[in-house]
Amino acid sequence: MLIIDDRYEVYNDNLEIDKFYKVKDIETNSYVFLKKLEQNKNIKDSFIPNLIDESTMILNLDSKYIANILDVISYESTYYVISEYFDGISLLDLVNNKDLKTNDIISISKQIISAMKLCDERGLYHGAFRLDNVFIDKDYNIKIYDLGITKANGGVNIRMNNNIAFLCPHQLNVNYTDKESDFFAIGIIMYYCLFKKMPFKIGVNDREMLKNIDKGIDLNKDRTTALSKGLVDIIKKLLARKNKYSSYSEILIDLTKIMYVNADIVETKNTEYDEGIYIQHKKSNSFMIKLISIIMCAVVLVIVIAQL
C-alpha cells in the first residue's frame, strides 16, 4: 500500500500516468479519484499554482456534471490531482462494452453540452476532452473530469503520454485552445459513441494527426440509420472547418430537435398500419417538432438580444 502526502491511501503501488484511481482520503474517511501526471516539455512552470486557482473557479460553478478538483500535490517532477469520486465508469469503457442506443448518446451529449455551456458563460473551456475523462453511472448521469488542466497550462494541452487524438486543428497547429476546441473534441466523442471507432486515423505526432484530419471523415461506409442521421449531421458540423457551430445553445437546439424526430420515427415504426391512425400520429408529431423548434429559436434569440 502507498500513502501519498500522508493523506491518500493508494491500493496500487504502480500508478500509471494519466489514469484515474479510486483512493481513500484518510483525513475525511472518504473516497476520491487520484490522477498522476509527470513533467514534460509541454507543461509550464506556472502549471501547479494556476491549477489551484482554476480549481476554485470550478468549485464556484457548482455543477452536478463537473468534478471538483479537491487537492493538487507537487513532488519533484510528479503531480497528483485529487478530484471528487464518482461511482461510475469511463465513457470509453461503457462504449467498448455496450452498444449505446441513439437516444442514450443524445442524452449523454446533452449533459456534456449543458455543462460546457455553463463553463463558457464563466469564461472557461476544457481543452482536454477525451472518452476516458467523462464518467457515467448506471443511470447514464455523467461527470466531467480534467476541467482546468489545459487552462492552467496557458491554453496548451499537456499531451500526457502523447495523447493527441482529440485535439482540434488549431491546438495541433499553434497550441491555441478555445471553445471551438471543445466542440471538436465533443464531436469525436459523439462519433465514437455512435460508431465505436475514431473519425480520424491517430497520428504519431501533431503534424501527422493534422494531415489525417485534413483528409476528412468518410461517413459513407458507416451504417447510418434513420434514427441516427440527425446525430451524424451534428457530429459533422462539430468537426467541420466551415459552417461550424458558434454556441452551445445551437447544439442543444439541434439535439432537442432530433429527439423529437427520433420519437416520430419510432412511433411510425410501431404504429398500426391503419392509414387514418398513421396520418394522425404523423401530423401530431410534426406539429410538436415545429412548436419545439419555434420555442427553442425564441429562447436563443432572447439570449442573443440580452448579450447585446
Beta strands, then each sheet from edge to edge (+ up, - down):
strand 1: 2-4
strand 2: 8-10
strand 3: 20-25
strand 4: 30-38
strand 5: 69-75
strand 6: 78-84
strand 7: 89-90
strand 8: 134-136
strand 9: 142-144
sheet 1: 1+ 2- 3+ 4- 6+ 5-
sheet 2: 7+ 8- 9+
end
